[in-house]
């Protein structure tokens, strides 16, 4: 099976990678960018940089129109009722911190926050630190052996004092889609909690409308969605956004201020203090446009076929243990008797770009009682030849390390 990628030619990075002998299999960390995104980013500066909102000159008006146009396209991509439901942040991490600080006044001592055992640090630490500040109880939903949320345990943990349930859509370590719709039904039945979904990994694999799984808030990063770094999205239901308090203060977000008091804009402006990442936001709009123009079924079939090929190749090699039961795009694995750092180093020397360690999910690895894993992660631009080069390099490395 050759599995060529119909999209690879649209990503200039792969020309450079080929010249340097690099096989890129680290898209869960950051994705490459198609030419249309690079063009949009460059055009935002080449045509004349200007700040957004309030200014009355043409350059600022044009930039504001492009910036707000990107917000509108992102809102449509998410199935949002209004662009005002989309807050543009500097990444998923900032969006989750915004929620933890913005909701803080809604908690009382003894209230509960639920996260899962597989969370990335970005969806653990903001809630952990909120719990410490406000004397809350942070509770953890365990996993099934396959790497999915244990819904029976979640139901037992949910209660009238649960205020937030914050979970990942797709595990960045286990590659498992989480049962969000089923979890949402339990949340609505058992508690008054907000359901926060970290879509940093999930957003890039298929088109996801948060309303389909009844999320109250949904966050993702642009750099994993074929867009630049330093741009992210917080989507929220309008009534949920209205309950947030501003967490950063400065220009743009203030409606009126004196020396002693201030009034702030409602969402989204009230949560976009200071000069935003304008070029990156415009480029994220271009990435969404580009994805909108692709055949979603074709992408899903291509990624699934690559995933199956990856898992089959790992299963065929002696001593390899895959963590969980990956469903799409990535697999984390260990090899008996082999240090993952040594293995990653030898793969890197052969031009294979993968990632080793605990993948910003230390508590998950503590739960799994293992020190780390090597992760291979795929994008729509990867093909079967990439995997073949990886397996050849893996065999070479294992021959030296065993």
N, C-alpha and C positions, 0 to 999 in steps of 0.2 A: 504494500500500500504506500503510494508516494506522498499523499496528503499535501500537495502544494498549497500555499496560502495565496488567495487572490488579492490580498491586501498588502502584501509585503513590499511591493514596489512603491507604495505610497509613503513609506517610512524611510527617509534618507539615511537614518542612522545605520541601516543594514548595509549600505554601501561602504560606510566607514568601518563597520564591524568586520565585513568580509576582507577588507584591505589589511586589517590588524589581526585577522585570524581569531576573532571573538565569536563565540556562540552565546547569544543572550538568552538566559533562562531564569531571569530574576524580575519578572514583571510584577509580582506581588509586592515588591519593594518600590518599584517605580516603573511606569510604562514608557515606551518610546512615543514619539510624537509624529503624526502624519504631516505632510507638507502643508496642507491647508491650515493646520494649527500654527505652524511656524510662520506662514504668510500672514495670518491674522495678528500674531504677536508683533511681528516686525512692522506691519502697517500701522499699528496703533502708535508707534513711535515715528516711523518714517513720514507719516502724513502730518506730524506735528503733535507733540505731547502737550496735554493740558489737563487741568484738574476738572473733576466732575461737579455738577450741581452749582447753582447760584450765579455763576459768572454769565455775562451777557454777550461775550464775544464769540465769534463763529467757531474757533477751535474748541472751546469748552463745550459749546452746544453740540458739536459733532461728537466729541468724546463722550458726553453724557448720553447722547442717543445710542451710541454703540454699547456703552456700559449697561444701560437700562434695557437695551434690546437683548443683551446676553442674559440678563436676569429673566426676561420674559420667555426666552427659548428654553432655559433651564426649567422654569416653572411648567411649561408645556410638556417637556420631556418627562417630568415627574407626575404629570396629571394633576397639578395643583389647581385649586379653584381660582387663584389670583397670583400675580407676581409678588404681591405683598407677603405671601407665605414663604418667600425665599430670601433668606439672609445670606449675604456673601461674606465669608470669613477667610482666614488665611490658611485653612486646612481643616480636616476632620478633628484634629486634636483641639484646635481653638474652638471649634463648634461645640465640642463636648464640655470643655471648660466653661464656655459661655452658659451652657445649660446648668452646670453645677453651681455656678455663682448666681445666675439669673433666677434660679428656683429656690435659692437658699432660704429666703424669708418665708417660704411656704412650709417649712419643716418645724416641728416641735421636738423637744427632747424625747427620745424613745421611739420616734418614727423609724421606719425601716426602708432600706434600699436593697433591691435584689439585683445582682449581676449573675453571670454564669461563670463556670470554672474555666472557660476557654478564652476569656477576654484578653484582647490586646491591652497593653498598659494605658493606652489613650482612653479606653473605656473602663478602666479600673481606677487609676489614680485620682481623677477628678472626684469620683464618688467616694473613694476611700478617704480623701482629705476632707471632703464635705462632712462625712460621718464623724471624723475626728473633731472638726470645728464645732459641730452642733450636737454632739453627744447622741448620734444616731446609731442604729444597728445595721451593719452591712452583712447581708446574708448571701450565700452562694448556692446557685442551682447546680447540682452535680450533673455529670454526663452519663450517657449510656455507653456501653463498650464500643459502639460504632462511632462515637464522637458527637452525638446529638444531645440537645437538652433533654433531661429526664423530666417529662411533663408531669408525671405523677408526683415527683418530688417538688416540682414547681408549685403544683396545686396545694400541697401541704404547707409550703413556705409562705404563700400569699395570704394576706389577712387585712383587716381593716386599717392597720397602721402602715401598710406598704404604700409608699408615696411615689417611688420610681422603680421601674423594671428596665434595666439597661442591658441589652444583649447585642451580639454581633449577628449580622445576617449570614455571613459566610466566614468560617474560621480561617485565619491566615496561617494556621499551622496544620490543621486536620483536613482542610478542604471540604468541610461538610456544610451543606445548607441547613439552616436551623428552622424548626417548625413554627414560623412566626405567626401565621394565622391561628393555629391551634393555641399558641401561647397567649395571643391577644384575647381570644375567647375566654381563657381562664382568668386573665387579668380583669376583664370587664365583669366577670361573674363573682370574683372573690375580693376585689379591692378597689379603692379609688385612685389607683396609681396611674402615672403617666408611663406610656411605653416608649422608650427611647431605643432606636435601632441604629447601630453603627454599620453603615453600608460601605465602608471604605473598600472592602474586598468585593462585596457583592455587586456594587453598582456597575462594574465594568462587564460583568458576565450576564448579559440580557438587559432588557429594559424593565425597570422596577418602579411601580407606582406605589408609594407608601400607603395610599388608601386601600390597596388590595389586601394588605395585611393589617389594616387598622392601627398603624403606628400613630402616635401623637407627635413624635419628632423623628426625623431621619437625617443622618449626616453622611457626607462622603467627601473625598479629596479629589481635586482635579488631576493631580499628578499620576494617579492610578487609572484615570479615565482618559488617557492619551492627551492630556492638557498639561500646562506648565505647573511648576511647584508654586507654593505660597498662595493657592486659591482653594477654597473649599465651600461647601454649602451646608447650611442648616435649613431644612424645611420643617415647618410646623403647622399644625392646624391653627387657624386664625384665633380661636378662643384660647388655645394653649399658649401661643406666642404672647397674647395679651396678659398672661400671668407672669411673664418674665420681667425682671428688673434689670436695668442697664448694669453692665459689669465693667465697661471701659468708658472713660469720659474724655471729651475733647471736642474738636470741631466736627461739624456735620450732624452729629446726633443730638445736639442741643437745640431746642425750640426757642427758649428765651432764658437768659441768665442775668443775674445781678451779682454783686460781690458776695451775697449771703444765701442765695437760693437759685434754683434752676428748674425748668420744665424741659422734658425730653420728648423727642418724636416717638411715635409708635413704631412697631416693626414695619419694614426692615431698617429704616434709617436710624432708629434709636439704638441699634446694635452694630452700627458700622462707623465707629468713631475714627476720626482722622482720615487721611488720604487712603483710600482703599487700593488693593492691588489691581489697578485699572487694566493694564495690558493683559495680565493673567486672566482676569474675568472675561475680557473680550475673547481671548483665545479659548477659554472653556466653552463659551457660547459657540465658537467655531467647531470645537470637538463634538459637542452635542449635535450640531447641524450635520456634521460628517457621519456620525453614528446613525442619525435619523435616516440618512440616505442609503444605508447598507441593508442587506437582506438579513434580518435577525435570525431567521431559521437556518440560513447558510452558516452564519457565525456560530450558532449554537452547535450545529452538527460538526463543524470543523473542530471546535474546541473539545467537544465530547470525544471525537475520534482520536485526537492527540492524547487526551487524558487516558483513554483506554490503552493506547500504545505505550504510554509511559508506565502505567501500572503493570502491564503485561511484562515489559522489559525488566522492571524491578523484581517482580515475582519469579522471573526465570533465573535470578542470580542468587547463589547460595549465601545464606547468612543475612540477607537483606530483610529488614522488618519495617513495613510502612506503618506510620502512626494513624490510627483510626481507619475509617473507610472513605477515602476521598471521593468526591462526586464530580468535581470539575476543576480543571485548570492548574492544580498544584498538588504536590505530594511531598510530605516530609518523611524522611527515612533514616534508619541507622543500619550499620553493618556490624555484626557480632565481632568483637575483638578489635574494632578499628575506631580510632579517635576521629570524630567528625571534623575537627579543625585540621588535622593532617590530611584527611581526604579532600576537604575543600581546597586546601593549599595545592595539592597535586592536580586537582581539576583546573584550578586557576592557571597553573603553569602550562596547561594544555589549551588555554583559551576558553574554558568553559565557565561562564558567569552564572554561578549559583550562590546560595547563601547558607551559612552554617551558624548554629548557635541556638538561642532560645527565642528568637524572633519576637522580642518585646512581649513575651507571654510567660514570664518566669513562674507565676503560680500554676499555670497549666503544666509545665514541666515538673514542678514539685508534685503535683497530683499524679502525673504519669510515672513519677519516681525515675526520671531519666535526666541526664545532664544537658542534653541538646540533640539536635537533629540537623540533617542537611536537607534543604528545601529546593525543589525544582518547581518553578512556576512559569506558566505559559501565557502568551497573549495571542490574539487572533493572527498576528504576523508570523508566528512560529510554524514550522513545517516538520515533516518526518525526518528530513535530513539533519535538522538541529538535534533531534532525539538520537539519531544514529551516531552523530559525533559525540554526544554526551555519553552514550553507552560504551562506545569505543574507549573514550577517556576514562570512564569509570573502571572498565576492565583493566586498563593499563595501571591505574592507580592501585587497585586492589591487589594486583600481582606484586606490586612493590611493598605494600603494607602488611600483607598476610605472611 
